[in-house]
């Protein structure tokens, strides 16, 4: 007995000795974090928005990441789980192939190496990023991460460009699963759902077209709701930026500083190519043809851990790469490799450095890093310049080949030949028209008579087409010389729906041509009268808006789906009338009458802070007038009915809206979808709903003096 007691004491001493260095390290870390936090001051304004002030850029980064964790740590962590291919570790087997897709491109060992070789100033920011998250977790032990219990600096390189997934999401999961997992695995993957068109609106107005002779900028990203945080970060190193931040990133993605503003819109640039590889097997390994050579296919082992009801499991894959990139599927007996931008250090540098640019030349210099593959930029500044930049990672290619389809990977002529310079890409400075816009369509109409010309550029720089939103923007901007900040807000919420310009007269004409004794003529008389009176404008009290959109959806179901192109499909007369009958019947079945105002249908609701929202017709919700961008509404509200609902609830569209005026001082107004906080118990969870739903933007408190009388709390990270 005595021996056992001595043994237990001895083991305890040994264990304590082993744990002592670890505990000392944790203690030292906390001490360091506390010292760093002392150099950071956070001011929460009366909307809960964080204004972060640091002695250095690194201090500001630590503070702004800390505030993001306070507002919604779950979204911060989830973005990194997605970026690093680790969702299956918490969400289970259904995420295996989504994780595999990310792991084909994101290798932690490679990122650690790139981190070690990155510039010192960038390393300091990445360290501050990790410190900010880890300090938050240390100070909030009740917050339990789903997977990542300790963040490391290199992780910032896994998520560096602003859009979750980005180009990588062009890899189709079912095809990936069919290649690497066999046909048996494919059926478990969800079907791709046709949803709200993606994209955003950016408008810049030159001083010549404004009453105050100041440049104006509209910042209007269309994303899934609650996709970004709104905050300001300021440092003694010259940083002073405000705007929208994708959860978990340490740079203002779309926003402005005191001199310069930038808005990103999804680009139609072709920056991703697929190659048909001629592969043969020999001695248990593969080679592929490249010119007169036979080159070895690179084989790698990737393990995807995933959670089950009985604990963790894992699935192992042997994956393949050629010189063009990873193999993602098979087509016509050939393997298909995909090539896309993989420049995490440059992407992070460009994303951060542009927030510190103070004039056009400094902003242009950040563009020369050529690491933005998926976004166009609409720009304005205090010197009165406005500009447009196309996506600035554009591979140089042989135009004899059609790169919109997979090309022959065995032909060296299909290889990329470096990148186009910024000078060679579509860009425009100070157009004579006095405006520039992009709404995710092509840039060939983006400045009216001063627009860029398609014939001046290779075909692969742009694949977009004219959209109803583009037609709408041109209608608002052409010839208008008296813009103000308020006038730009009015334009951003203009209620016109130009998609219906072409198909609606055909419908009315088809009804007029019906014989007088036709049952359909009498049954649709009220609906047609309503649509004849309609001014093609949305509104919460508009019955015609409800009819038109339900009818438009019936048309889309019979044609090419929800194409956002302006060339709306025109059905034969009988089919158009039958579509209106079905639309009327559906309105009546769901809401009691086809005479249902749009605001009774189209609703904003947020009941919980969950990543996947649940909607309930019996719970409070808010009417929203603006519609899906499909119909040409600049203010976008993608909504739909769910299996348990009749009302339509928004899930995507306007997420952050800001208008900015660059004078002697910057002046701005903004609104965020619902509220800044992801916590239902916070008063900032839904305090912006009414403003959001009506386009009543609030003043932005950019300067410290503007925060006087509008400050809710001032503190250091960790409550120090």
C-alpha positions in Angstrom: 0.0 0.0 0.0 2.8 2.3 1.0 4.6 1.5 -2.3 1.5 2.4 -4.3 1.2 5.7 -2.5 4.8 6.5 -3.2 4.4 5.6 -6.8 1.3 7.8 -7.1 3.1 10.8 -5.5 6.1 10.2 -7.8 3.9 10.1 -10.9 2.2 13.3 -9.8 5.6 15.0 -9.5 6.7 13.8 -12.9 3.4 14.9 -14.5 3.7 18.3 -12.8 7.2 18.7 -14.1 6.1 17.8 -17.6 3.1 20.2 -17.5 5.1 23.1 -16.0 6.7 24.3 -19.2 3.3 24.1 -21.0 1.6 26.1 -18.3 4.5 28.5 -18.2 4.2 29.0 -22.0 0.4 29.6 -21.7 1.1 32.1 -18.9 3.7 33.9 -21.0 1.3 34.0 -23.9 -1.4 35.5 -21.9 1.0 38.1 -20.5 2.1 39.0 -24.0 -1.5 39.2 -25.3 -2.4 41.5 -22.4 0.6 43.7 -23.1 -0.4 43.9 -26.8 -4.1 44.6 -25.9 -3.0 47.6 -23.8 -2.0 49.3 -27.0 -5.5 48.8 -28.5 -8.6 50.8 -27.8 -12.1 49.7 -29.0 -15.0 52.1 -29.2 -18.4 50.6 -29.8 -20.8 53.1 -31.2 -24.5 53.2 -30.6 -25.1 50.6 -33.4 -22.6 48.3 -31.8 -20.0 48.9 -34.6 -16.4 48.6 -33.5 -14.0 51.5 -34.1 -10.5 50.0 -33.3 -7.5 52.2 -32.6 -4.0 50.7 -32.3 -0.5 52.2 -31.9 0.6 50.1 -34.9 -1.1 48.2 -37.7 -0.5 45.0 -35.9 -2.3 46.4 -32.8 -5.2 47.4 -35.0 -5.3 43.9 -36.5 -5.4 42.3 -33.1 -8.2 44.5 -32.0 -10.4 44.2 -35.1 -10.1 40.4 -35.1 -11.0 40.4 -31.4 -14.1 42.4 -32.0 -15.1 40.1 -34.8 -14.9 37.2 -32.4 -17.0 39.1 -29.9 -19.7 39.7 -32.5 -19.7 36.2 -34.1 -16.9 33.8 -33.3 -18.8 30.9 -35.0 -18.7 32.7 -38.4 -15.0 33.4 -37.9 -14.1 29.8 -37.2 -16.5 28.4 -39.9 -14.8 30.5 -42.6 -11.5 28.9 -41.6 -12.9 25.4 -41.4 -14.2 26.0 -45.0 -10.9 27.6 -46.2 -8.7 24.8 -44.9 -11.0 21.9 -45.7 -12.0 21.0 -42.2 -15.8 21.2 -42.2 -16.3 17.5 -42.1 -14.5 17.4 -38.7 -17.6 18.9 -37.2 -20.4 18.6 -39.8 -19.7 14.9 -40.7 -19.5 12.7 -43.8 -21.5 14.9 -46.0 -18.7 17.5 -46.2 -15.9 15.1 -47.1 -15.8 16.1 -50.8 -16.1 19.8 -50.0 -13.1 19.4 -47.7 -11.2 17.3 -50.3 -11.8 20.1 -52.9 -10.2 22.6 -50.6 -7.3 20.3 -49.6 -6.4 19.8 -53.3 -5.3 23.5 -53.2 -4.7 24.4 -49.6 -1.7 22.6 -48.1 -0.9 23.6 -44.5 2.8 22.7 -44.9 3.1 24.8 -48.0 1.3 27.7 -46.3 3.7 27.5 -43.3 6.6 27.7 -45.7 5.1 30.7 -47.5 4.4 32.4 -44.1 8.1 31.9 -43.1 9.2 33.5 -46.4 6.7 36.4 -46.4 7.7 40.0 -45.6 8.3 40.8 -42.0 5.6 43.4 -41.9 3.0 40.9 -43.2 4.2 38.3 -40.7 3.6 40.7 -37.9 0.0 41.2 -39.0 -0.6 37.5 -39.3 0.8 37.0 -35.8 -1.5 39.7 -34.5 -4.4 38.0 -36.3 -3.7 34.7 -34.4 -3.1 36.5 -31.2 -6.4 38.4 -31.4 -8.4 35.2 -31.9 -6.5 33.2 -29.3 -6.7 36.0 -26.7 -10.5 36.1 -27.2 -10.8 32.4 -26.6 -8.6 32.6 -23.5 -10.8 35.4 -22.1 -14.0 33.6 -23.0 -13.7 30.0 -21.8 -17.4 29.5 -22.3 -17.0 29.8 -26.0 -16.2 26.4 -27.4 -14.7 26.2 -30.8 -16.1 23.5 -33.0 -12.7 22.4 -34.2 -9.9 25.0 -34.1 -8.9 25.5 -30.5 -5.7 27.4 -31.3 -5.2 29.7 -34.3 -1.8 30.0 -36.0 -0.5 32.9 -38.0 -0.1 31.0 -41.3 -3.8 30.2 -41.3 -4.5 33.7 -42.5 -2.9 32.7 -45.9 -5.6 30.0 -46.3 -8.3 32.8 -46.6 -6.7 35.8 -48.2 -8.9 37.2 -51.0 -12.3 38.1 -49.5 -14.7 35.6 -51.1 -15.2 32.3 -49.4 -14.1 29.5 -51.7 -13.5 31.9 -54.6 -12.2 30.2 -57.7 -11.9 26.8 -56.0 -15.7 26.5 -55.8 -15.8 26.2 -59.6 -14.8 22.6 -59.1 -18.1 20.6 -59.2 -18.4 18.3 -56.2 -20.4 15.5 -57.9 -17.8 15.2 -60.6 -14.9 15.3 -58.1 -16.6 12.6 -56.0 -17.2 10.5 -59.1 -13.5 10.6 -59.9 -12.0 10.1 -56.5 -14.8 8.3 -54.6 -16.6 6.1 -57.2 -20.2 6.4 -58.3 -21.5 5.0 -55.0 -20.4 8.2 -53.2 -22.0 10.7 -55.6 -25.7 10.1 -54.7 -25.0 11.4 -51.1 -24.1 14.8 -52.4 -26.8 17.5 -52.6 -28.0 18.7 -56.0 -26.9 22.2 -57.0 -29.7 24.6 -56.3 -30.6 27.4 -58.6 -30.6 30.5 -56.4 -30.4 34.2 -56.4 -27.9 35.6 -58.9 -24.7 36.5 -57.2 -22.8 39.8 -57.4 -22.9 43.4 -56.3 -23.2 47.0 -57.4 -20.5 49.6 -57.5 -21.1 53.1 -58.8 -18.6 56.0 -58.8 -19.7 59.6 -59.7 -17.1 62.2 -60.8 -17.2 65.7 -59.3 -18.4 67.1 -62.6 -21.7 65.2 -62.1 -22.3 66.2 -58.5 -23.7 69.4 -56.9 -20.9 69.7 -54.3 -18.2 68.8 -56.9 -17.0 65.9 -54.8 -16.6 62.3 -56.0 -19.2 59.9 -54.8 -19.1 56.1 -54.3 -21.8 53.4 -53.9 -20.6 50.3 -52.0 -23.3 47.6 -52.3 -22.1 44.0 -52.1 -24.7 41.2 -52.7 -23.9 38.2 -50.6 -25.6 35.7 -48.3 -26.8 37.7 -45.3 -24.6 38.2 -42.3 -21.5 37.4 -44.5 -19.4 40.3 -43.3 -18.8 42.5 -40.3 -18.8 46.3 -40.4 -16.0 48.1 -38.6 -13.3 50.7 -38.6 -9.5 50.1 -38.0 -7.1 52.9 -37.3 -3.4 52.9 -36.4 -0.5 55.2 -35.8 1.1 53.7 -38.9 -1.3 55.5 -41.2 -4.2 53.0 -41.4 -7.7 54.5 -41.2 -10.2 52.3 -43.1 -13.9 51.7 -42.6 -16.2 49.2 -44.3 -17.2 45.5 -44.7 -14.9 42.7 -43.4 -15.4 39.1 -44.3 -15.5 37.3 -40.9 -12.0 36.2 -39.9 -10.0 38.4 -42.3 -8.0 41.3 -41.1 -8.5 43.8 -43.9 -11.4 46.0 -45.0 -12.7 44.1 -48.1 -15.1 46.8 -49.4 -14.8 50.3 -48.0 -13.0 53.5 -47.8 -10.4 55.6 -45.9 -10.2 59.4 -45.6 -9.0 59.7 -49.2 -9.9 56.6 -51.2 -12.8 54.2 -51.6 -13.1 50.8 -53.3 -16.0 48.5 -54.2 -15.5 45.0 -55.5 -17.9 43.3 -57.8 -17.8 39.7 -59.0 -16.0 39.6 -62.3 -16.7 37.8 -65.5 -13.0 37.4 -66.3 -11.8 34.0 -67.3 -9.0 33.3 -64.8 -9.6 29.6 -64.5 -8.9 27.0 -67.1 -9.4 23.2 -67.5 -7.0 20.9 -69.4 -7.8 17.6 -71.0 -4.8 15.4 -70.0 -3.8 12.3 -72.0 -2.9 9.9 -69.2 -1.5 6.4 -69.3 -0.7 3.8 -66.6 2.7 2.1 -66.3 4.1 0.0 -63.5 1.3 1.1 -61.1 1.8 4.8 -61.7 0.6 7.4 -64.3 2.2 9.7 -66.8 0.7 12.3 -69.1 1.6 13.6 -72.5 3.0 17.1 -72.9 4.3 17.8 -76.4 6.8 15.1 -77.2 7.3 14.2 -73.6 5.8 11.7 -71.2 5.7 13.5 -67.8 5.0 11.7 -64.5 1.6 12.4 -62.8 2.3 13.6 -59.3 0.5 11.5 -56.7 -0.3 12.8 -53.2 -2.1 11.3 -50.2 -4.8 13.4 -48.6 -6.7 12.4 -45.5 -10.0 13.9 -44.7 -11.1 13.4 -41.0 -14.8 13.5 -40.4 -17.1 13.2 -37.4 -19.5 10.4 -36.8 -22.0 9.4 -34.1 -19.3 7.2 -32.7 -16.4 9.6 -32.8 -13.9 10.7 -35.5 -13.2 8.7 -38.6 -11.2 9.5 -41.7 -11.2 8.9 -45.5 -7.9 8.6 -47.4 -7.5 9.6 -51.0 -4.7 9.3 -53.6 -5.0 12.5 -55.6 -3.3 13.4 -58.8 -1.6 16.5 -60.3 -0.2 17.5 -63.6 1.8 20.7 -64.4 -1.6 22.4 -64.9 -2.9 21.6 -61.4 -5.0 18.9 -59.6 -7.1 16.4 -61.5 -10.8 17.1 -60.7 -12.8 14.8 -63.0 -12.8 12.7 -66.1 -14.3 13.7 -69.5 -14.4 11.6 -72.7 -11.8 9.2 -71.4 -9.3 12.0 -70.4 -8.5 13.3 -67.0 -9.3 17.0 -66.5 -6.8 19.2 -64.6 -7.7 22.7 -63.4 -5.4 25.7 -63.2 -6.3 28.8 -61.1 -4.6 31.5 -59.0 -2.6 30.2 -56.1 -0.9 33.3 -54.7 -1.9 33.6 -51.0 0.9 35.9 -50.0 0.4 38.3 -52.8 -3.4 38.2 -52.4 -3.1 39.0 -48.7 -0.6 41.8 -49.4 -2.9 43.3 -52.1 -6.0 43.0 -49.9 -4.3 44.8 -47.0 -2.2 47.4 -48.7 -5.0 48.8 -50.8 -6.7 49.9 -47.5 -3.8 52.2 -46.8 -3.7 53.8 -50.3 -4.2 57.6 -50.2 -4.4 58.4 -53.9 -4.9 56.8 -57.3 -1.2 56.1 -57.9 -0.8 54.3 -54.6 -3.9 52.2 -55.3 -2.7 51.4 -58.8 0.6 50.2 -57.2 -1.3 47.6 -55.2 -3.1 46.4 -58.3 0.3 45.6 -59.8 0.6 42.7 -57.4 -1.9 41.0 -59.8 -3.5 38.7 -57.2 -7.2 39.5 -57.4 -8.7 36.9 -59.7 -12.4 37.2 -59.1 -13.2 40.8 -58.5 -13.6 44.0 -60.5 -13.1 47.3 -58.7 -15.0 50.6 -58.8 -12.9 53.4 -57.3 -13.3 57.0 -56.2 -11.0 59.4 -54.3 -10.8 62.8 -52.7 -8.7 64.1 -55.6 -11.8 63.8 -57.7 -10.7 60.7 -59.6 -13.0 57.8 -60.4 -11.9 54.6 -62.0 -12.7 51.0 -63.0 -10.3 48.1 -62.7 -11.1 44.7 -64.1 -10.0 41.6 -62.3 -6.2 41.9 -62.3 -5.1 38.2 -62.3 -5.6 37.4 -66.0 -3.4 34.7 -67.6 -2.0 35.5 -71.0 -3.2 32.9 -73.5 -3.1 32.0 -77.2 -6.3 33.3 -78.6 -6.5 30.6 -81.2 -8.0 28.4 -78.5 -11.4 28.5 -76.9 -10.6 28.6 -73.1 -14.3 28.7 -72.2 -14.0 24.9 -72.7 -11.4 22.4 -71.6 -8.4 22.6 -73.9 -5.8 20.0 -74.9 -3.3 19.7 -72.1 -0.8 17.8 -74.3 -0.4 20.9 -76.5 2.2 23.3 -75.0 0.6 26.1 -76.9 -2.4 26.0 -74.5 -0.2 26.8 -71.5 -0.4 30.2 -69.8 2.3 32.7 -70.8 2.5 34.8 -67.6 -0.2 37.4 -66.8 -1.6 40.5 -68.5 -0.2 43.7 -67.0 -2.6 46.1 -65.4 -2.1 48.3 -68.4 -3.2 45.5 -70.7 -6.4 44.7 -68.7 -9.7 46.6 -68.9 -9.3 49.7 -66.8 -10.7 53.2 -67.0 -9.7 56.5 -65.3 -11.9 59.6 -65.2 -14.3 58.9 -68.1 -15.8 62.0 -69.8 -19.3 60.7 -69.0 -18.6 61.5 -65.3 -19.6 58.0 -64.0 -18.5 54.4 -64.0 -20.4 51.4 -62.7 -20.3 47.6 -62.6 -23.1 45.3 -61.6 -21.4 42.0 -62.5 -22.1 42.4 -66.2 -19.5 43.2 -68.8 -17.7 46.6 -68.5 -18.5 47.5 -72.1 -21.4 49.8 -71.0 -20.0 50.8 -67.6 -19.3 54.4 -68.5 -21.9 55.3 -71.1 -20.4 56.8 -74.2 -16.9 56.6 -72.5 -17.1 52.9 -72.0 -14.3 50.5 -72.7 -14.5 48.7 -76.1 -14.7 44.9 -76.2 -12.6 44.7 -79.4 -9.6 46.2 -77.6 -9.1 43.1 -75.4 -8.8 39.4 -75.8 -12.1 37.5 -75.6 -11.0 35.7 -72.4 -10.9 38.9 -70.3 -14.7 38.9 -70.0 -17.6 36.4 -70.2 -20.4 38.5 -68.8 -23.5 39.7 -70.6 -25.8 42.6 -70.3 -28.1 42.3 -67.3 -31.3 43.9 -66.3 -29.4 45.6 -63.5 -27.0 47.0 -66.1 -29.9 48.5 -68.1 -31.2 50.0 -64.8 -27.9 51.5 -63.8 -27.5 53.2 -67.3 -31.0 54.6 -67.1 -30.2 56.2 -63.7 -26.7 57.6 -64.5 -26.8 58.8 -68.1 -27.0 62.6 -68.4 -27.5 63.2 -64.7 -25.3 66.0 -63.4 -26.8 66.9 -60.0 -25.9 63.9 -57.8 -25.7 64.3 -54.0 -25.0 61.8 -51.3 -28.7 61.5 -50.7 -29.3 61.3 -54.4 -26.9 58.3 -54.7 -28.9 56.6 -51.9 -32.1 57.2 -53.9 -30.5 55.7 -57.0 -29.3 52.6 -55.1 -32.9 51.9 -54.0 -34.6 53.0 -57.3 -37.6 50.7 -57.6 -37.6 50.1 -61.4 -37.7 46.5 -62.6 -36.5 46.6 -66.3 -36.6 42.8 -66.8 -40.3 43.1 -67.4 -40.0 45.7 -70.2 -39.8 43.1 -73.0 -42.1 40.2 -71.9 -44.9 42.1 -70.3 -46.3 43.7 -73.5 -46.4 40.3 -75.1 -48.5 38.9 -72.2 -50.9 41.8 -72.4 -51.1 41.5 -76.2 -51.8 37.8 -75.9 -54.7 38.4 -73.6 -56.1 41.2 -75.8 -56.0 38.8 -78.8 -58.2 36.2 -77.0 -61.8 35.9 -78.3 -64.3 37.8 -76.2 -66.0 34.6 -75.0 -62.7 32.9 -74.0 -62.9 31.7 -70.3 -59.2 32.7 -69.9 -60.0 36.2 -71.0 -62.5 36.7 -68.2 -60.6 34.8 -65.6 -57.4 36.9 -66.2 -59.1 40.2 -66.7 -58.4 41.5 -63.2 -54.8 40.4 -63.3 -54.2 42.0 -66.7 -55.8 45.3 -65.6 -53.5 45.3 -62.6 -50.4 44.7 -64.8 -51.5 47.3 -67.4 -51.6 50.0 -64.6 -48.2 48.9 -63.2 -45.3 51.3 -63.6 -42.8 48.4 -63.3 -41.8 49.5 -59.8 -41.6 47.4 -56.7 -43.3 48.4 -53.5 -44.6 46.8 -50.3 -48.2 47.8 -51.2 -47.9 46.7 -54.9 -50.1 43.8 -56.0 -48.7 44.1 -59.5 -45.2 43.3 -58.2 -46.5 40.1 -56.6 -48.2 39.1 -59.8 -45.3 40.0 -62.1 -42.7 38.1 -60.0 -44.8 35.0 -59.6 -45.4 35.1 -63.3 -41.7 35.7 -64.0 -40.8 32.7 -62.0 -43.3 30.6 -64.0 -41.6 31.8 -67.2 -38.1 30.9 -65.8 -39.3 27.4 -64.8 -40.2 26.8 -68.4 -37.1 28.3 -70.0 -33.5 28.7 -69.0 -34.1 29.3 -65.3 -33.3 32.5 -63.5 -31.1 34.0 -66.1 -30.2 37.5 -65.0 -29.6 38.6 -68.6 -31.7 41.4 -69.9 -32.9 39.4 -72.9 -35.8 38.0 -70.9 -37.4 34.9 -72.4 -40.6 35.4 -74.4 -43.1 32.5 -74.4 -45.7 31.8 -77.0 -48.9 33.6 -76.3 -50.8 30.7 -74.9 -47.9 29.6 -72.7 -47.5 33.1 -71.3 -51.2 33.2 -70.4 -51.1 29.8 -68.8 -48.1 30.9 -66.7 -50.1 33.9 -65.4 -52.9 31.5 -64.5 -50.5 29.3 -62.6 -49.0 32.4 -60.9 -52.5 33.6 -59.9 -53.5 30.2 -58.6 -50.3 29.9 -56.5 -50.8 33.3 -55.0 -54.4 32.4 -54.1 -53.4 29.0 -52.7 -50.7 30.5 -50.5 -52.1 33.8 -49.5 -55.9 33.6 -50.0 -56.0 35.9 -53.0 -53.9 36.8 -56.0 -54.5 40.4 -54.9 -51.8 40.1 -52.3 -49.4 43.1 -51.8 -45.7 42.3 -52.3 -44.9 43.3 -48.7 -47.2 40.5 -47.4 -45.0 38.0 -49.2 -41.4 39.3 -49.2 -40.1 39.4 -45.7 -36.9 39.8 -43.6 -36.6 37.5 -40.6 -33.7 36.5 -38.3 -34.7 34.4 -35.3 -31.3 32.9 -34.3 -27.6 33.4 -34.9 -27.3 30.0 -36.6 -25.3 29.7 -39.8 -28.3 28.0 -41.5 -31.4 30.1 -40.8 -34.8 28.7 -39.8 -38.0 30.7 -40.8 -41.4 30.7 -39.3 -44.6 32.3 -40.6 -46.0 32.6 -37.1 -43.1 34.6 -35.8 -42.5 38.4 -36.4 -41.0 39.5 -39.7 -40.5 42.7 -41.6 -41.8 43.6 -45.1 -39.2 44.4 -47.7 -40.1 46.1 -51.0 -37.0 45.5 -53.1 -36.7 42.3 -55.0 -34.3 39.7 -56.4 -31.7 41.3 -58.6 -33.0 38.9 -61.4 -35.6 41.5 -62.2 -33.2 44.4 -62.4 -33.5 45.7 -58.9 -30.3 47.3 -57.8 -31.2 46.9 -54.2 -31.2 43.1 -54.1 -33.3 40.9 -51.8 -33.2 37.2 -52.8 -36.0 35.5 -51.0 -38.0 32.3 -51.3 -40.5 30.1 -49.6 -39.3 27.2 -47.5 -41.0 23.8 -47.0 -42.6 25.1 -43.7 -43.5 28.6 -45.0 -45.7 30.3 -47.4 -44.1 33.7 -47.0 -40.8 34.3 -48.8 -37.8 35.1 -46.5 -34.6 36.8 -47.6 -31.3 34.9 -47.6 -29.1 36.8 -50.0 -28.7 40.2 -51.6 -28.0 43.6 -50.0 -25.8 42.7 -47.0 -23.9 46.0 -46.6 -24.7 49.3 -48.3 -22.7 52.5 -48.0 -22.6 55.8 -49.9 -19.4 57.9 -49.5 -18.6 61.5 -50.4 -15.0 62.5 -50.7 -14.6 66.2 -49.9 -12.2 68.0 -47.5 -13.5 65.3 -45.1 -15.0 62.0 -46.0 -18.8 61.7 -45.3 -20.7 58.5 -45.4 -23.9 56.7 -44.6 -24.4 53.0 -44.3 -26.6 50.1 -43.2 -26.0 46.4 -42.4 -28.5 43.6 -42.9 -30.3 43.4 -39.6 -27.6 44.3 -37.1 -23.9 44.0 -36.3 -24.1 41.3 -33.7 -24.7 37.6 -34.3 -26.1 37.1 -30.8 -29.9 37.2 -30.5 -29.7 38.5 -26.9 -27.8 41.6 -28.1 -29.8 44.8 -29.0 -27.6 45.0 -32.1 -28.9 41.7 -33.4 -31.8 43.5 -35.2 -31.5 47.2 -34.5 -31.0 48.0 -38.2 -33.8 46.0 -39.6 -36.2 48.9 -40.2 -33.4 51.0 -41.8 -32.3 48.0 -43.9 -35.8 47.2 -45.2 -36.5 50.8 -46.2 -33.1 52.0 -47.4 -32.9 54.6 -44.6 -29.1 54.6 -44.2 -27.6 55.9 -40.9 -24.6 58.3 -40.6 -21.2 56.7 -40.4 -19.1 57.9 -37.4 -15.7 58.0 -39.2 -13.9 60.7 -37.2 -13.4 60.5 -33.4 -15.4 63.7 -32.9 -18.4 62.1 -34.5 -18.4 59.4 -31.9 -19.1 62.0 -29.1 -22.6 61.3 -27.9 -22.7 58.1 -29.9 -20.4 55.9 -27.9 -21.8 52.8 -26.1 -18.6 51.5 -24.6 -14.8 52.0 -24.7 -12.5 49.2 -23.7 -9.3 47.3 -24.4 -9.5 43.7 -25.8 -10.0 41.3 -22.9 -11.7 44.0 -20.9 -8.4 45.3 -19.7 
